[in-house]
Amino acid sequence: MGAPRDLALDLTRVLPAPPAAVFAAFTEPGELAKWWGPRGFTIPSVDFAPRVGASYRIEMQPPEGESFDLVGEFRSVEHPVHLAYSFVWEPPAPDDVETLVGLSFHPVDGSTEVTLNQGPFQTEERRSLHRDGWSETFDRLKRHHHQGESHAPQARPDSS
């Protein structure tokens, strides 16, 4: 029996930067490593090249304990409006299941409204843990933009 469809997570946040800069923070490995994860987490390594069908791996180091990995595959990459990918922990907790994350980026008065949808989750407890994790992660990203650490993406030659 699969996870109930109603165990999805929906969050919306407004970040103080234009969509291209926020999208870059989510898609450029060097930027992502500066702010990703809940409070106190660090990112020792990132294997992250957003292309539909490409896999990714983010090593996450909590303040205490062993590091673990977030892995998945990119499902949609539409610069700078949408990003979607599967989300799997390695190693997984017993009630973890693969979820799908969708992020949409909308301009709002010089800022960006980010809408996140993730699910379905196996249990309310897992959804609650992810809600807390994403809330702290968005707080870190907001501080990252306030501190001026992010940058507007530079034009790059198409490598495809």
Phi and psi in degrees as a GROMACS rama.xvg file:
@    title "Ramachandran Plot"
@    xaxis  label "Phi"
@    yaxis  label "Psi"
@TYPE xy
-78.509  173.653  GLY-2
-69.9555  143.593  ALA-3
-62.4851  137.607  PRO-4
-64.135  -28.0545  ARG-5
-75.3667  -5.76869  ASP-6
-90.2425  60.7902  LEU-7
-111.565  158.181  ALA-8
-112.432  129.768  LEU-9
-127.275  123.213  ASP-10
-133.588  147.606  LEU-11
-133.649  131.87  THR-12
-136.499  149.366  ARG-13
-108.2  126.524  VAL-14
-114.919  143.092  LEU-15
-81.7548  57.4476  PRO-16
-159.105  157.022  ALA-17
-69.7453  159.104  PRO-18
-52.6719  -40.139  PRO-19
-61.6739  -38.4382  ALA-20
-71.6057  -39.4675  ALA-21
-68.7528  -42.4229  VAL-22
-59.6721  -41.8736  PHE-23
-62.211  -38.4589  ALA-24
-61.9305  -31.544  ALA-25
-86.3351  -15.8081  PHE-26
-121.429  -13.1366  THR-27
-98.163  118.674  GLU-28
-52.0159  -42.3797  PRO-29
-64.4137  -37.6495  GLY-30
-70.612  -46.6715  GLU-31
-55.9163  -42.5277  LEU-32
-64.8572  -20.8096  ALA-33
-75.8162  -25.4597  LYS-34
-135.473  -8.7586  TRP-35
-67.2565  142.019  TRP-36
99.0743  165.037  GLY-37
-64.4906  168.71  PRO-38
-50.8093  130.583  ARG-39
90.3482  -12.1475  GLY-40
-79.4612  149.845  PHE-41
-124.06  164.969  THR-42
-121.899  94.1631  ILE-43
-66.5109  -31.9967  PRO-44
-151.566  148.112  SER-45
-137.119  123.944  VAL-46
-116.047  97.9603  ASP-47
-150.805  103.558  PHE-48
-133.159  90.0091  ALA-49
-60.5809  104.731  PRO-50
-144.661  139.677  ARG-51
-55.1267  127.74  VAL-52
92.1556  -14.8501  GLY-53
-78.1594  146.864  ALA-54
-92.5576  162.235  SER-55
-139.702  162.506  TYR-56
-148.637  128.556  ARG-57
-123.4  117.365  ILE-58
-83.2132  126.457  GLU-59
-116.776  129.046  MET-60
-111.836  110.063  GLN-61
-72.2017  165.488  PRO-62
-56.2163  -31.2048  PRO-63
-135.438  147.277  GLU-64
96.5404  -175.549  GLY-65
-79.4103  151.634  GLU-66
-73.7792  161.904  SER-67
-144.227  168.361  PHE-68
-116.014  145.023  ASP-69
-106.171  126.013  LEU-70
-131.272  162.566  VAL-71
170.726  -165.462  GLY-72
-135.711  139.08  GLU-73
-73.0283  130.814  PHE-74
-105.642  -30.4898  ARG-75
-151.266  132.389  SER-76
-136.948  104.177  VAL-77
-125.257  91.7904  GLU-78
-66.163  135.389  HIS-79
-102.762  39.097  PRO-80
-111.141  -24.076  VAL-81
-155.326  143.417  HIS-82
-142.812  132.165  LEU-83
-139.168  140.87  ALA-84
-157.42  155.07  TYR-85
-77.1159  157.717  SER-86
-138.337  115.17  PHE-87
-138.873  133.236  VAL-88
-86.2449  141.714  TRP-89
-127.646  118.049  GLU-90
-78.3397  150.943  PRO-91
-80.886  152.306  PRO-92
-75.3617  159.78  ALA-93
-56.09  -32.1722  PRO-94
-101.623  16.3489  ASP-95
-81.2309  143.1  ASP-96
-135.154  159.582  VAL-97
-64.1653  133.901  GLU-98
-121.104  168.14  THR-99
-113.914  129.169  LEU-100
-104.62  131.362  VAL-101
-123.349  129.211  GLY-102
-122.663  128.538  LEU-103
-118.519  141.151  SER-104
-121.107  117.58  PHE-105
-124.209  131.216  HIS-106
-68.7688  137.065  PRO-107
-144.417  100.14  VAL-108
49.672  51.3436  ASP-109
81.6452  -4.31321  GLY-110
-114.656  -174.51  SER-111
-130.823  127.786  THR-112
-88.8379  120.368  GLU-113
-104.851  125.594  VAL-114
-111.169  124.319  THR-115
-112.204  135.132  LEU-116
-129.997  130.672  ASN-117
-140.302  139.707  GLN-118
159.47  -172.591  GLY-119
-80.6178  151.841  PRO-120
-95.9652  154.112  PHE-121
-75.7916  -36.2566  GLN-122
-137.497  157.688  THR-123
-61.8302  -35.4505  GLU-124
-60.2401  -43.5515  GLU-125
-65.8532  -41.9275  ARG-126
-61.3856  -42.1316  ARG-127
-63.613  -41.4795  SER-128
-61.6294  -41.5466  LEU-129
-68.9743  -38.2106  HIS-130
-58.4046  -46.891  ARG-131
-63.5368  -44.5258  ASP-132
-62.3893  -46.7309  GLY-133
-65.6597  -38.7339  TRP-134
-60.4064  -45.5712  SER-135
-67.421  -36.3321  GLU-136
-64.7897  -45.1365  THR-137
-63.6958  -36.6585  PHE-138
-61.3056  -41.8463  ASP-139
-65.2621  -40.8072  ARG-140
-64.4987  -40.8373  LEU-141
-61.5765  -45.1945  LYS-142
-61.6139  -40.2248  ARG-143
-57.0908  -44.8098  HIS-144
-70.9533  -38.4716  HIS-145
-63.6924  -35.1955  HIS-146
-79.5222  -3.38937  GLN-147
73.6829  19.6692  GLY-148
-77.3308  -24.3473  GLU-149
-84.122  169.431  SER-150
-139.171  154.652  HIS-151
-70.8239  137.823  ALA-152
-64.0638  142.081  PRO-153
-83.5164  150.998  GLN-154
-67.5814  133.146  ALA-155
-126.233  147.797  ARG-156
-64.1587  145.999  PRO-157
-69.4457  123.357  ASP-158
-96.8778  6.55087  SER-159
